Amino acid sequence: MNGKIERHNRTIQEEFVDWHLDDLGYGIGSFNYQLMDWVLWYNTIRPHHTLKQKVQ
């Protein structure tokens, strides 16, 4: 179970945080708002290979 959590955290780091570090300069609130939007997209729209979802 721990490995799955670590992989999820790595995905967040690589796919969002690394690309939005400059946004932290504008304030943590703005960064968190963008992160929540990304997490909602990740959980609802993004195709997941393990679920055998296809890219539309």
N, C-alpha and C positions, 0 to 999 in steps of 0.2 A: 504494500500500500504506500509506503514512504517513497518508493521509486516513482510511482505515478504522480504524487504531489510534487516531487522535485522536477519531474519532466514538465509538468504544467507550469511551474514557476520559471523554468528555463525558457519555455515557449513565450511566456509573457515578456521576459527580459529581452529575448532575441527579436521578437516580432513587434513589440511596442516600445518598451522603455529605451532600448538602444537608439531608436529612431526619433524619440521625443525628448531627449535630455535637455535640449535648448529651451523647451517649453517650461521647464522648472524655473528658469530665470524670471518668468512672468508671474509665477506664484504657484504654490502647491495646489490651490483650489482648482485652477484651470487645468492643471495636469491631471488631477484626480477625476475631473469631469470627463476629459478626453479618454482616460483609462476606462472609466465605467462604460462609455459608449463602445469602446473597443471590446470589452469583456462581453457586453450584450451581443455584439456582432459575432464574436468568437463562439458563443454558446448557442446562437440561434440561426445564423446564416452561413457561416464558414463551413465548407465541406470537411468532414473528418474521415480520414482514411480507415480508421478502425471500425467505423460504422458503415463502410462501403458506400459512402455518399459520393455522387459524381458532381463534378464542377459543371454548372449550367452555363 
